[in-house]
């Protein structure tokens, strides 16, 4: 009976040690999982923060571009108004109908040439501003696509 008790005690002691070792392994595994999850969350947080900062920079750049385009349009309107007033002054100062017609023709010819140049200039500016805003986003998407592949 003592032998049976000793064997039973040995089995119980071995079971306790095995349970304790298994518990330690489970605890280690859980700690590793928590550490890896924390690292993953930190990486995601950094990526989100970086993307947010880039997006804010792009929005600010787009806003600045729109503001500058609006100021260019105001300059065009001012130039047009100034040219119109100057033409009207010259038209009213004309000494003959032929001279008045000449002033009017010069004004409209000049306005058409100026409008074409202004439209080209403004179009080039808007294209460049849009490209400056879109290019970094496009590059980031391409970089992400390459990393995902």
Wavefront OBJ file of the C-alpha trace (Angstrom):
o trace
v 0.000 0.000 0.000
v 2.860 2.353 0.671
v 4.196 1.551 -2.752
v 0.801 2.383 -4.234
v 0.687 5.619 -2.256
v 4.208 6.511 -3.350
v 3.328 5.757 -6.982
v 0.145 7.778 -6.669
v 2.087 10.629 -5.076
v 4.605 10.471 -7.927
v 1.827 10.571 -10.528
v 0.146 13.491 -8.761
v 3.463 15.331 -8.426
v 4.230 14.724 -12.106
v 0.717 15.916 -13.068
v 1.205 19.056 -10.954
v 4.570 19.782 -12.604
v 3.120 19.167 -16.070
v 0.141 21.411 -15.323
v 2.463 24.087 -13.942
v 4.744 23.880 -17.017
v 1.726 23.967 -19.348
v 0.395 27.007 -17.484
v 3.755 28.759 -17.846
v 3.827 27.977 -21.565
v 0.276 29.279 -21.979
v 1.246 32.431 -20.062
v 4.380 32.892 -22.239
v 2.314 32.329 -25.386
v -0.275 34.854 -24.199
v 2.443 37.409 -23.392
v 3.973 36.950 -26.841
v 0.536 37.365 -28.414
v -0.159 40.536 -26.422
v 3.282 41.955 -27.298
v 2.822 41.202 -31.015
v -0.716 42.638 -30.981
v 0.575 45.789 -29.249
v 3.357 46.143 -31.831
v 0.822 45.677 -34.636
v -1.488 48.301 -33.165
v 1.454 50.698 -32.809
v 2.444 50.155 -36.455
v -1.127 50.678 -37.617
v -1.393 53.794 -35.448
v 1.826 55.206 -36.941
v 0.611 54.436 -40.467
v -2.754 56.087 -39.804
v -1.076 59.134 -38.280
v 1.298 59.402 -41.238
v -1.574 59.043 -43.726
v -3.574 61.659 -41.826
v -0.664 64.098 -41.873
v -0.158 63.513 -45.603
v -3.861 63.974 -46.276
v -3.883 67.232 -44.299
v -0.861 68.431 -46.271
v -2.618 67.537 -49.540
v -5.807 69.327 -48.471
v -3.800 72.417 -47.493
v -1.946 72.316 -50.798
v -5.228 71.977 -52.717
v -6.713 74.881 -50.767
v -3.647 77.027 -51.464
v -3.840 76.147 -55.156
v -7.524 77.049 -55.297
v -6.838 80.337 -53.502
v -4.064 81.225 -55.945
v -6.281 80.298 -58.909
v -9.023 82.529 -57.507
v -6.548 85.391 -57.129
v -5.448 84.863 -60.743
v -9.111 85.071 -61.810
v -9.484 88.318 -59.858
v -6.397 89.686 -61.617
v -7.967 88.722 -64.973
v -11.218 90.469 -64.014
v -9.329 93.597 -62.907
v -7.283 93.660 -66.103
v -10.456 93.212 -68.148
v -12.235 96.011 -66.290
v -9.246 98.337 -66.651
v -9.022 97.598 -70.391
v -12.773 98.154 -70.763
v -12.655 101.525 -69.009
v -9.642 102.607 -71.078
v -11.409 101.574 -74.305
v -14.582 103.382 -73.257
v -12.570 106.542 -72.491
v -10.861 106.346 -75.916
v -14.186 105.556 -77.604
v -15.885 108.603 -76.067
v -12.894 110.792 -76.941
v -12.985 109.737 -80.614
v -13.406 112.625 -83.029
v -15.147 110.615 -85.757
v -17.211 107.469 -86.166
v -14.302 105.878 -88.034
v -11.953 106.574 -85.122
v -14.568 105.196 -82.673
v -14.905 102.048 -84.788
v -11.087 101.687 -84.843
v -10.932 102.005 -81.024
v -13.677 99.388 -80.672
v -12.004 96.975 -83.108
v -8.620 97.314 -81.361
v -10.268 96.730 -77.987
v -12.058 93.542 -79.059
v -9.030 92.181 -80.938
v -6.847 92.843 -77.903
v -9.402 91.292 -75.557
v -9.607 88.109 -77.650
v -5.818 87.755 -77.767
v -5.571 88.482 -74.059
v -8.368 86.008 -73.206
v -6.626 83.240 -75.155
v -3.327 83.914 -73.352
v -5.084 84.137 -69.967
v -6.987 80.905 -70.571
v -3.788 79.085 -71.508
v -1.961 80.495 -68.498
v -4.766 79.705 -66.091
v -5.266 76.230 -67.590
v -1.559 75.448 -67.201
v -1.616 76.728 -63.628
v -4.689 74.674 -62.673
v -3.256 71.518 -64.301
v 0.024 71.960 -62.415
v -1.741 72.642 -59.113
v -3.958 69.577 -59.553
v -0.963 67.443 -60.516
v 0.947 68.663 -57.454
v -1.951 67.572 -55.251
v -2.672 64.241 -56.955
v 0.902 63.044 -57.621
v 1.871 62.324 -53.960
v -1.377 60.428 -53.392
v -0.869 58.426 -56.581
v 2.734 57.619 -55.608
v 1.601 56.453 -52.170
v -1.078 54.205 -53.712
v 1.491 52.720 -56.105
v 3.928 52.175 -53.214
v 1.188 50.483 -51.187
v 0.186 48.309 -54.157
v 3.808 47.179 -54.658
v 4.182 46.424 -50.949
v 0.922 44.442 -50.929
v 1.929 42.375 -53.965
l 1 2 3 4 5 6 7 8 9 10 11 12 13 14 15 16 17 18 19 20 21 22 23 24 25 26 27 28 29 30 31 32 33 34 35 36 37 38 39 40 41 42 43 44 45 46 47 48 49 50 51 52 53 54 55 56 57 58 59 60 61 62 63 64 65 66 67 68 69 70 71 72 73 74 75 76 77 78 79 80 81 82 83 84 85 86 87 88 89 90 91 92 93 94 95 96 97 98 99 100 101 102 103 104 105 106 107 108 109 110 111 112 113 114 115 116 117 118 119 120 121 122 123 124 125 126 127 128 129 130 131 132 133 134 135 136 137 138 139 140 141 142 143 144 145 146 147 148 149
